[in-house]
């Protein structure tokens, strides 16, 4: 099979893996350190632009053949999709060719399981080692690792890669046993623990000597599929929260289940609404940066996030007795819970109120969404009690006027970091 044909098949097969963002790597530049390729101080970012373009990692599988039979996976052994396989040398050549043409800044490499986990990891590591050692490649490398592989192989992957990922796929052991019997949640988390220890040890060694080799300096990430089982959002977020606290993951990515050809009867017939994935990302952000707990964002009676209102606004409406709060007096922890206030907005408020009392006219100058913030706050010349937070039709007040959901924040929110 021609290389271009194999590339088309394996690049398409890789699109289902969302766990490949690249922020947080160390800064390397071929102009100052020699070699080929570079990254910026914040790494490079694998992301989708508003017009749908994918920037800027070469994201491929080594092969889309897999000995596992995960029912939700298009590349499972029982699937009849067209198969292809690249050799490590071909992946290296493609990466260098794409980089020299200024198409990419790095590589995300994953693979189906060939023969066994150790053999597959050896092939993946060979790509990264060749790029780094033989070609002095300084660009970004993200490697998908396999929890069943030998710890020594995972350790070598972390030596050459900026970030490594182990995908949990499903949030519960029961779900994995039902849909992916070859995978084991406890084994995956044990591998994550080993990676966390290696990362911490490498950081400690680097503090002692800058010559000490790094280990996955951009950390580790994972992915969970949303909607393949009946696990509610509360279960998904609880698993994510545990991964952040216990294994220090940089990111948990959420991927809405996509129906596949010749699917098992154990899988749902239709995909979940895409907005559910979006709400999980919003809730994940609130847990990581705003001090929220999972049981604050979901309840036993409502284990799934609201698809109409964002999680912070839903929480605020459920806790109306805590509002309005005074922007001139409230502590940072409470300011972060006001709908429409992001971390940057709160920092500006804390700085400005040291010099004068915040008034209604100051809100636009602070790049705040006045429509969203006003019902929940008190400022020097405004008291939100006049807006009847307990009145009828409150939910409708916050819904978009055209009654259609937007997955992208408005420009003012982007500028201010609001959520």
N, C-alpha and C positions, 0 to 999 in steps of 0.2 A: 504494500500500500504506500502511495506517495506521502511524503512528509506533510504536505499541505492538507491532505485529506485527513490524516491522523490528527493534526492540530485542530481542524474544524470539529471533529468528533469529541476530542478530549477537552477542548475549551468549552464546548456546549455542555458537556457532562459535569463540568466543575461549577456551573452557575448555581447549583443548589446549595453549595456551602457558603454560608454568609459570614463565617467566623474568621474573616481575613482582613480586618482593618489593621493599619500599620502605625498608628501614632504611638509615640513613646520610645522610639529607638534612639540609640546614641548617634551623635553626629559624626559622620565620616565623609571625607571629601578627597577625591583622587588628586585634586590640584595641590593639596597640602600634605597628603600622606602617601601619595603614589598609588599605583594600581589603576583599576578601571571602575567607574561608577561612583555614585555619591548618594547621600541622603541629607535632608535638611535637619535642622536641630530638633524638630518635632517629628522626624520620620517622614514618610510619604503616606498618603492616605488612599486606601482603596475605597472608593465611594461612587455612588451614582449621582450625577448632576441632575438638576431639575428637568433637563431635556432628555434624560435617560442614558447619557453616555457613561461608560465605565472607565474610571481613571485609577490608577495608572500602573497596576501590577499585571504582569503576565500570569494569569490565573488558569492553571491547567491541571489535569490528572496525569499521572504517569501511565495509568491504564484505567479503563472503565470496566474491566473484568474484575469480578470479586467472587471469592469462594463463599462469602457469607450470603445469607438469604433474608436480609432485612426487608420486610414486606413493603415498607414505605419508600424504598430506594429503587430508582429507575435502573441502577447498575447491579442489582441483586443477581445471584447466579442463575435464578430461574427466569430472568427477563430475556426477551428476544431482541434487544436493541443491538445495533451494529457495534462491534467491539473494535478497539484499537489499542495499541501499546507503543509507548516511546521508550527508547533506551536512555540511560542516563546521559550518554554522549549527545543524543539528539536534543534532550531538554537543555543541556548546557549550550549547544549551538544556537537553539532558538532564542534563549535568553540573551545571549550576547548579540545576536543579529538584531533582535528587537530593540535592545538598548542602544546600539550604535545608530539605529534609525530614529532614535529619540521617541519611540513609541511607548516605552515603559521606563520605570525607575527601579523596578525590582521584580521579584518572583514570589508567587504563592503556589506551592506544590503540594498536592494531595494525591491519593491513589486508592484504588480498590485493593483488596488483599490478594496478592499473588502467591500461590503455593502455601505460604504461612506468614504470620506477622513479622518474624525476624528477617526473612528474605526481602519482604517489601520494604522494611525500614532500612535495610542495607542499601537498597537501590535509591531510596529517597536521600539518605545521608550522602551517598556517593555524588549526587548532583551538587549538593551544597558544598561539600569538601572540594570538589573539582573547581567550582566557581571561585571559592575563596583562595585556595592554595595555588592552583595552576594558573588562574587568570587574574588573580588579585582583584576580584570583583568586590567593590565597596558599596554596592547598592543594597537595597532592602531584601531580605529573604525571610519568608514565613513558611514553615514546614508543618504539615499536618502529621501528627504522630499517632502511633497505634498503642493503646494501653497494654495489649497482650505482648508487645515486643519486649526484648530484654532491656533492663534498665541501662545497661552500658550503651546500647544503641540510642535510646532516648537521650542519654547524657551527651553523646556525640552530636546528635541533632541540635541540642541547645548550644553546643560549642560553636557551630557554624551559622545558626539561624538567629535573626533578631527576635522573632516571636515564634512560639510553637503553640499548637492547639490540640486539644483532645476533645472531641465532640461527644457530649453525653447523649444527644439526640432526643431522648424522651425523659421527662422529669421523674418518673417513678420506676422502681425495679419491676413492678407488675406489668407496666406497659412494655418494657424491654423484653420481658419473658414472653409476652404475647406476640409481639411484632418483630423482635430481633433476638431470637434465642441464643445466638452466638455471643452476644454482648452482655456485659455484667456491670451494673452500676457501681457496686462496691469496688470492683477491680479498677474501673476507670478513675474513681475518686482516690484510690490508693496510689495510682500512677500520678495523679495531680499533686498529691501530697509530696511524693518524691521530687517532682519538678520544683515545687515551692521551696523545699529544703535546699536544692541545688542553686536556685536563684538567690536565696538569702546568703548561702555560703559564698557564692561568687561576689556578691555585693560587699560582704565583709572583707574578703580577700582584696578586692579593689580599693577599699578604704586604706588597707595596709600598704598596698603597692599598686600603682597604676599599671604595672606590667603584668599583673595577674590577668589571666584570660577571662573574658566575660562569659556569662551563660544566659542566653535568651534575654538580653537587656530590655526588650520591650514586653517581657512577661509572657503569660499564657492566657488563652481565651478558649471559649467553648461555644457550642450552638445547641439550642433546643428547638425541636419541631413543635409547632403549635397547631393543635386541631387534629392530629393523627389519632389521638386517644381522647377519652372523655375527661382527662385531667383538667380541672378548672384553673383559672388564672391564679388563684390563691396558692395552689400546689406548685405551679410553675415559678411564681415569685419566691416562694419559700425555699425552693431548691436553689434558685439563683442567689438569694440572700445568704444561704449557707455556703455556697461556693465562694462568694466574695469574702466572707468573714473567716472561713477555715483555710481556704487555699489561695487567698489573695489574688484572685483572677483579675486581669485588667478589664475584660469585658465578657459579658454573656450576650450572645446574639440570639435573636428569635426569628424563626423562619416559618411562615405560614405553610401548612401542609398543602401540597399541590397534588391533585389526583393524577395517577399514572396509568398508562395502558395496561390492560389485563390485570387490574388490581385485585387483591384479595378481598373477600367479603368481610374480613375483619376491619377493613379501612372504611372511613366515611366516603359517601358517594360524591360529596361536593366539598370544595375548599371552604375554610372558615373565612369570614369577612376580613379583608386586608386591614381594616381599621383596628381589629383586635390585636394584630401584631404591633401596630402603631401605639396603641394604649399600653401594651406591655413595655415597650421602650420608654414611654413617658414615666410609667411607674418605676421602672428600673432606675431611671435618672433620679427620681425622688428619693429612692432608698439609698443610692450611692452618695448624693450630694446635698440632700435637704433634710436628712435626719428622720425620714418616715420609716415606720415599721410595716411589715406586710399586713399585720392584722389591723392597721389603721386604714389601709387602702382597700382591703376587702373585708368582708364580714362572713360569719357563718350562714347568714341568710342570703347574702349576695356575694358568692365566692368568685364571681367573674366581674371584671371591670366594666363600667358603663361605656357603651359604645357611642353615646351621644355627647356626654360631657367628659372632659379630661379628668384624670384621677385626682389632681389637687383640688379642682373646683368641686368635684363630687364629695371629697372629704370635707371641704369647707361648708358645703350646704348641709352635710350630715352633722356638723358641729357648729351650728349657727350661734349657739350660746357663747362661743368664744369670741365672737365678733360684735361690733367693730373694734379694731385695735388702733391705738394712737401711734402714728408713724414717728412722732417726736419723743415717745417714751418706751415703746415696746423693745424687748431684747431681740438680738439677731435671730435666735431660734424661732421666735414667733413671727418675725417679719418674713422669714423664709416660707411660712405656711400661708401667706396671703396670696390668693390667686392673682396672677399677673406680675408678681415680684420674683425675679430670678436672683441668682447669687451676685451678679454684677450690679443689679438695681439696688439690692440691699446694701452692698458695700458703698454705693454712692449716697444712699440715704443716711447711713451711719456717719459718713464724712461730712455731709452738708449740715446735718442737724447739730453738729458741734458748734457751728458758727451762727446759725439763726434758725428760727422755727419754720418748719416746712408748711407751706400754704398751698392752696389748691392750684394756683398758677405755677407752682414749681413742678408739678407732676409731669407735664409735657416736657419740660426742660430736662427732667431726669430720664426721659425716653420711656415712660411708663404708658401702658395701655389704660388710659383713664376709664374707659367704659368697663373694663374688667375689675380694676382696682377699687373704684369709688364706693361700691356698696359695702366694702369690708373694712374701711379705714376711717380714722378721724385725723384731720389736720387742723391747723390753727383756725381756719375759717370754714370748716366743713365737718359735719357729723353725719355718719352714714345711717344713723337711726332714722333719719328723715326719708331714707329710700326704702323703708319697710322691708328689711331683709326677711321678715317672717310673712310677708304678704303672699297673696295668691299669684300664680303665674310666674313664680321666680325662675323656674327652670327655663321657661320659654324666653325669658329676658336674656339669658346667656347663650341661647342657640343662635347659629348663624341665620341671618334674615332670610336667605334663600333656602333654608332647611336642608342644605347639603353640607356634608362633612368635608373639610379640607385636611389633607394629610400634611400640608406644609404650613408652618407658622407665618403670621404676617410679618412684613419687613421690620416693623417696630420691635416685635418680639425678638427677631434675629439679632438686631443691633444691641438690645439690652440683655440678652440671655434669659428672657422671661420664660417661665413655665408655670 
